Amino acid sequence: MEKEGAENCPASDLFIMTPTLSFDKMQNIGRFSSCSIAQLKDYLLENNGGSSQAASCLTNVNLNEADISKSVDLINAGQKFDANDQCKRTYDSSASFCQGFSERICNNLFCRKNSSEDTCFGKGPAVEGTNCDVGKICLKGFCQASSLGATKCIFGDDLILDGTVEFSLPKQFETCENVIKIFNANGKTAIDFCNTNTGSSKCCQTCANILNPKTTTSITSTLTSTTTSKFLTSLASSTQPLTSTNLLTPSTLKTSFTTLILSSTNKETPKLTSTTVSAKSSKSFSISNFRSNYFVLLFSLILLLSNFV
C-alpha cells in the first residue's frame, strides 16, 4: 500500500500511514485516511463486494494464540500511573513531568529526565485516563470531562526552581522533600514552607499530608499509652517499701491496671494515690522507691503483659 501523500491525503494530516511520527493532530492518530481506505478496499474486496483472493490470509484464525487483550487492562491506565509515573517509566526514577506543558499532556507528555535537566522531552501522548485538568482526563488524545478526573493537586508535586524560595538551592531544580530539609537547616519548619505560595502550589501533595495529617492512632492504642503512663507514675510516686509479702502478681497487677483504665475513660480522671488496691486474693500492694526496685518492677510488668495475652 502506498503511504499518505496523494493529492487529497497529504502526509501533513498525520494519519496512521504518514511517514512522519507526530502528535500534533490527535484526531487523526491511529486512523486511516480516505485514500488508504480506498486502497484497502481495492486490494481486499472484489468490486467492493466479497473478499478477494489476496484477503484470504485474513480469514485464518489461530485458536492456540493467547488473547493478550484479556490479560492486560489498558482502560484508563492513567488512573493507576500518573504523569510522573509515566515519565519515570519512560526514562528512570529521577524523571518527572514538566507541568509547564500540562495543556499538551494528552497529545505529548513532556518529561524532565532529572532534577538537573533544564530541557523537557516529549515522546508521545499520556496514556488514557491521565489527569489533564480539573475534573478531566485524557480520552482518545483529548482532555475531556470525567468523573474520574482529579479536582485537587491534579499533577501532584512539581520540582522547585532555584530562586522561587527564600533560600538558595544547590541545584537548579529540587524536590519538595529536599527543599523542606533546606528550610529545616535554616531554622524553618515544613509548615513554614507549605504556607508559602511556592510550597502550596508546587508541593500540593506533600503539603496536604503535612498540613492535614491522617490520624492513624486508634482509640485503643491511645488509651493503652495513657493508662500505662499513669500506671508507671503511680508506681514511682508510692512511698511504701516493696517486700516479698506484697510482691506484684498478675492478679493484683491486672486489678490495678483495670482500675486505671476505667478511671482514664471518665471525663474527670480521679487523682492517683499511693493507696493499695485490693485483689481477689485479698492481697494488696504498694510501691516505693521506683529506682531501687527497677528489676522487680520490670519483672512485674512482664507478668502483667503475659497475663493480658
C-alpha angles and dihedrals in degrees: 000000000000117000123243112288105101116134093258095040110045119188089239088074086072099219119166095276096052114123090224123075111221138142100206094107105044093171088070099041111119094007132111119234121237088257093056092046091054091050092049091052092049091052102039103034133059106231090333088301129088127004118287124230088256090060096056092097089064092063094061112105121196104211092187094059114104117240101230091183089075094054098045121068107207096159110115092343087164089074088065098036114038125202093275092050091051091052091050091051091049095049119001142296094286094057122104140184117268100231091192087075096047093122089066098043095111093057100028128014108209118206136188108220094215141342091272093054117100095183124081120214128205122204103168142308125319114259122267114285097027114146109253105164141350106313092352138108136187112270121174092339097312134097104243136174114263139162086234092063118110117244099196134041090004098189101022123230121354129203117268116238117223110254096034094090130052095253128063116254123220092226134034090252128027134183121249090249093055093046090053089052089053090051090051091050088055096051097264129118133230088252090056089055094045091052091061121091091244093049096048094045103037099035101036094142097048093042093049089059091047098046095038107030117187114246108235100163111105124221089246095055091045091051093047092050092050097046093044090054091050091046093054091045089054092051093049095047097050116112103201122094123252113241136176090257095060098036111151114261129188089254096054093040092051091050094049093044092049089051090054092048091052092048092049091058093058119097089235109040111215116239112261115236136185093250117124125259116221121229132199088262088062089238121129134197138206126176134208139169096034095192096051092050096044097126093046089050092050091051091049092051090052089054090049093053093046089052092055095048 
